[in-house]
Amino acid sequence: MSISTTINNTVAIICEKIKRAFQSRHLFNNWISLLVRLFLIKLGFNVPLYVRVDDCIMKTESSVLERLISRFARGHIHINSLKCINGRLFINDIEVNDIREVVYVPEIQALINGWQYDETCSCWVRSNVRFKRMRGTILEIFDGKIYERLNVDNRVVVDVGAYIGDSTVYFALKGAKKVIAVEPHPVAYKELLENIKLNRLEDIVIPINAALSAKPGVICIEGVDVEDTVGAYHKLHGQGLCTLAVQAITLGEILRQVHR
């Protein structure tokens, strides 16, 4: 990479951060001083960060603030109002104890974005979309709209690494003719089935509990919890200790199963 390209990329990143910061200027009363302090922290200075909304003042970290600003600018967090009532902070009428909750707790972010927990189905609901548990990927897909530019209307979609069915449900509700949901992790796959049923998509979604591979066989998965599946390490069976062994199938076999 040339020096000019590196400089251009650096400038582009800086401009994007300035743009996002400017978009968030209505979030906090002290947004100008926050930007100055963030800049000083980037330069290596050890300065504290406090966000202020009317009479509410909260200490936070630069990583938390940057992530909040980034998610707000990209539409992942929908903040319509911030209020300080008797020393308590409310975002979209949802009480927040700490700014970190907005960034790192999916349930809090979901409530802010208009999702509700329905006791009758023991699931999270918004606009007739239902999920058994709230996860960050659901918010990225449905609130951040990361797949919005994809046209899946009346098409067959192969969702590889379907996880708990967040993208699977999205594609089905966006008009896909058929969604083949391939998920190797058994715990994530179980939640995938729950979410398919909750959204009544059994006639559209074909779930497959297997790992996609260049050749059939067995794949090992490191990480037994569903939260581990995003960064799970997959390896060929027989290459050392195996936490979970799952079937590996090829794309050709998946398509053959669909057309049987």
C-alpha positions as CSV (number, residue, x, y, z in Angstrom):
1,M,0.0,0.0,0.0
2,S,1.4,3.4,-1.0
3,I,1.9,6.3,1.4
4,S,-0.7,8.4,-0.4
5,T,-3.2,5.6,-0.1
6,T,-2.5,5.2,3.6
7,I,-2.9,8.9,4.2
8,N,-6.2,9.0,2.2
9,N,-7.5,6.0,4.2
10,T,-6.5,7.7,7.5
11,V,-8.2,11.0,6.4
12,A,-11.3,9.1,5.4
13,I,-11.5,7.4,8.8
14,I,-11.0,10.7,10.7
15,C,-13.7,12.4,8.5
16,E,-16.1,9.5,9.2
17,K,-15.5,9.8,13.0
18,I,-16.1,13.5,12.9
19,K,-19.3,13.0,10.9
20,R,-20.6,10.5,13.4
21,A,-19.6,12.7,16.3
22,F,-21.4,15.7,14.7
23,Q,-24.5,13.5,14.2
24,S,-24.6,12.8,17.9
25,R,-24.3,16.4,19.0
26,H,-27.9,16.3,20.3
27,L,-27.3,13.4,22.7
28,F,-25.4,15.2,25.4
29,N,-25.3,18.8,26.7
30,N,-21.5,18.8,26.8
31,W,-20.9,17.2,23.4
32,I,-18.2,19.7,22.4
33,S,-16.1,19.2,25.6
34,L,-16.6,15.4,25.1
35,L,-15.1,15.6,21.6
36,V,-12.2,17.6,22.9
37,R,-11.6,15.1,25.7
38,L,-11.8,12.2,23.3
39,F,-9.2,13.8,21.1
40,L,-6.9,14.3,24.1
41,I,-7.3,10.7,25.1
42,K,-6.4,9.6,21.5
43,L,-3.2,11.7,22.0
44,G,-2.4,9.7,25.1
45,F,-3.6,12.1,27.8
46,N,-5.3,10.6,30.9
47,V,-8.5,12.7,31.2
48,P,-11.8,11.6,32.7
49,L,-15.0,11.5,30.6
50,Y,-18.4,12.7,31.9
51,V,-21.5,12.8,29.9
52,R,-24.2,15.3,30.9
53,V,-27.9,15.4,30.2
54,D,-29.5,18.3,32.0
55,D,-28.7,17.6,35.7
56,C,-27.6,14.0,35.2
57,I,-23.8,13.5,35.0
58,M,-22.3,10.0,34.4
59,K,-18.7,9.0,34.1
60,T,-17.8,6.7,31.2
61,E,-14.9,5.4,29.2
62,S,-13.8,6.5,25.7
63,S,-14.4,3.0,24.2
64,V,-18.0,3.1,25.5
65,L,-18.7,6.6,24.3
66,E,-17.2,5.9,20.8
67,R,-19.2,2.8,20.5
68,L,-22.4,4.5,21.5
69,I,-21.8,7.4,19.0
70,S,-20.9,4.9,16.3
71,R,-24.1,2.8,16.8
72,F,-26.3,5.8,17.0
73,A,-24.9,7.3,13.8
74,R,-25.4,3.9,12.0
75,G,-28.9,3.6,13.3
76,H,-28.3,0.6,15.5
77,I,-29.5,2.6,18.5
78,H,-32.6,4.8,18.0
79,I,-32.4,7.6,20.5
80,N,-35.4,10.0,20.2
81,S,-35.2,11.6,23.6
82,L,-32.9,11.9,26.6
83,K,-34.3,13.1,29.9
84,C,-33.0,13.6,33.4
85,I,-35.7,13.2,36.0
86,N,-34.8,13.5,39.7
87,G,-31.2,12.6,38.9
88,R,-32.3,9.5,36.9
89,L,-31.5,9.2,33.1
90,F,-34.2,8.1,30.7
91,I,-33.6,7.3,27.1
92,N,-36.8,7.0,25.1
93,D,-38.5,6.7,28.5
94,I,-36.4,3.7,29.5
95,E,-34.4,4.2,32.6
96,V,-30.6,3.7,32.2
97,N,-28.3,3.3,35.2
98,D,-25.1,3.4,33.2
99,I,-24.1,4.3,29.6
100,R,-22.4,0.9,29.4
101,E,-25.9,-0.7,29.5
102,V,-26.9,1.0,26.3
103,V,-23.8,-0.4,24.5
104,Y,-23.3,-3.8,26.1
105,V,-26.7,-5.0,27.3
106,P,-28.9,-6.1,24.3
107,E,-32.0,-6.2,26.4
108,I,-31.6,-2.5,27.4
109,Q,-30.8,-1.5,23.8
110,A,-33.8,-3.5,22.6
111,L,-36.2,-1.7,25.0
112,I,-34.8,1.7,23.8
113,N,-35.4,0.7,20.2
114,G,-39.0,-0.2,20.9
115,W,-38.8,-4.0,21.4
116,Q,-41.0,-5.4,24.3
117,Y,-40.8,-8.6,26.3
118,D,-44.1,-10.5,26.0
119,E,-44.8,-12.7,28.9
120,T,-47.5,-14.7,27.0
121,C,-44.9,-16.1,24.6
122,S,-41.9,-15.6,26.8
123,C,-40.2,-13.8,23.9
124,W,-39.2,-10.4,22.6
125,V,-41.7,-8.8,20.1
126,R,-41.8,-5.8,17.8
127,S,-44.1,-5.4,14.8
128,N,-45.0,-9.1,15.0
129,V,-41.4,-10.2,14.8
130,R,-40.6,-12.6,17.7
131,F,-37.4,-13.9,19.2
132,K,-37.0,-16.2,22.1
133,R,-34.0,-14.3,23.5
134,M,-32.6,-10.8,22.7
135,R,-29.2,-10.8,21.2
136,G,-26.9,-8.1,19.7
137,T,-27.1,-9.7,16.2
138,I,-30.9,-9.3,16.2
139,L,-30.4,-5.6,16.8
140,E,-27.7,-5.3,14.1
141,I,-30.0,-7.0,11.5
142,F,-33.4,-5.5,12.3
143,D,-32.5,-2.1,13.7
144,G,-29.1,-1.5,12.1
145,K,-30.5,-2.9,8.8
146,I,-27.2,-4.4,7.7
147,Y,-28.9,-6.5,5.0
148,E,-31.3,-3.8,3.8
149,R,-29.6,-3.5,0.3
150,L,-30.0,-7.3,-0.4
151,N,-33.0,-8.1,-2.6
152,V,-34.2,-11.5,-1.5
153,D,-37.8,-11.2,-2.8
154,N,-39.0,-14.5,-4.2
155,R,-35.5,-15.9,-4.1
156,V,-33.9,-19.0,-2.5
157,V,-31.5,-17.9,0.2
158,V,-28.8,-20.1,1.7
159,D,-28.1,-18.7,5.2
160,V,-24.7,-20.2,6.2
161,G,-24.0,-19.8,9.9
162,A,-27.6,-19.0,10.6
163,Y,-26.9,-18.8,14.3
164,I,-30.2,-18.4,16.3
165,G,-32.1,-17.5,13.1
166,D,-31.9,-13.7,13.3
167,S,-30.9,-13.4,9.6
168,T,-33.0,-16.4,8.6
169,V,-36.2,-14.7,10.0
170,Y,-35.2,-11.4,8.4
171,F,-34.8,-12.9,4.9
172,A,-38.0,-14.9,5.2
173,L,-40.0,-11.8,6.3
174,K,-38.4,-9.8,3.5
175,G,-40.1,-12.1,0.9
176,A,-37.6,-14.9,0.3
177,K,-39.2,-17.9,-1.5
178,K,-37.2,-20.3,0.6
179,V,-34.5,-19.9,3.3
180,I,-32.0,-22.8,3.9
181,A,-30.7,-22.1,7.4
182,V,-27.4,-24.0,8.0
183,E,-26.2,-23.9,11.6
184,P,-23.7,-26.4,13.0
185,H,-23.8,-25.5,16.7
186,P,-26.6,-27.7,18.4
187,V,-27.4,-25.1,21.1
188,A,-27.8,-22.2,18.5
189,Y,-29.7,-24.6,16.2
190,K,-32.2,-25.4,19.0
191,E,-32.8,-21.6,19.4
192,L,-33.0,-21.3,15.6
193,L,-35.9,-23.8,15.6
194,E,-37.7,-21.9,18.4
195,N,-37.5,-18.6,16.5
196,I,-38.7,-20.3,13.2
197,K,-41.7,-21.6,15.1
198,L,-42.4,-18.3,16.9
199,N,-42.6,-16.5,13.6
200,R,-44.6,-19.3,11.9
201,L,-42.0,-19.7,9.2
202,E,-41.9,-23.6,9.0
203,D,-43.2,-23.6,5.4
204,I,-40.5,-21.2,4.3
205,V,-37.4,-22.1,6.3
206,I,-35.4,-25.4,5.9
207,P,-33.2,-25.8,9.0
208,I,-30.1,-27.9,8.7
209,N,-27.9,-28.8,11.7
210,A,-24.6,-29.2,10.0
211,A,-21.4,-27.4,9.0
212,L,-20.8,-26.3,5.5
213,S,-17.5,-27.8,4.2
214,A,-15.7,-28.5,0.9
215,K,-16.2,-32.2,1.5
216,P,-18.5,-34.3,3.7
217,G,-17.3,-35.6,7.1
218,V,-17.1,-34.3,10.6
219,I,-16.2,-30.8,11.9
220,C,-15.1,-30.0,15.5
221,I,-16.5,-26.8,17.1
222,E,-14.6,-25.2,20.0
223,G,-17.1,-23.5,22.4
224,V,-20.2,-25.1,23.8
225,D,-22.2,-22.0,24.7
226,V,-24.4,-20.3,22.1
227,E,-22.6,-17.0,22.8
228,D,-19.4,-18.7,21.6
229,T,-20.7,-19.5,18.1
230,V,-19.9,-16.1,16.5
231,G,-16.2,-16.5,17.0
232,A,-16.2,-20.3,17.2
233,Y,-13.2,-22.1,15.8
234,H,-14.0,-25.0,13.5
235,K,-11.5,-27.7,12.6
236,L,-11.4,-31.1,10.9
237,H,-12.3,-34.0,13.1
238,G,-9.2,-35.8,14.3
239,Q,-7.0,-32.7,14.6
240,G,-6.6,-32.6,18.4
241,L,-9.2,-32.4,21.2
242,C,-12.8,-31.9,20.0
243,T,-15.3,-30.2,22.2
244,L,-18.3,-30.7,19.8
245,A,-18.4,-33.0,16.7
246,V,-21.0,-32.1,14.1
247,Q,-21.8,-33.3,10.6
248,A,-20.1,-31.5,7.7
249,I,-21.9,-31.3,4.4
250,T,-21.2,-29.7,1.0
251,L,-23.2,-27.0,-0.6
252,G,-24.1,-29.5,-3.4
253,E,-25.6,-31.9,-0.8
254,I,-27.6,-29.0,0.8
255,L,-29.1,-28.1,-2.6
256,R,-29.8,-31.8,-3.3
257,Q,-31.7,-32.1,0.0
258,V,-33.8,-29.0,-0.9
259,H,-34.8,-30.4,-4.3
260,R,-35.7,-33.9,-3.2
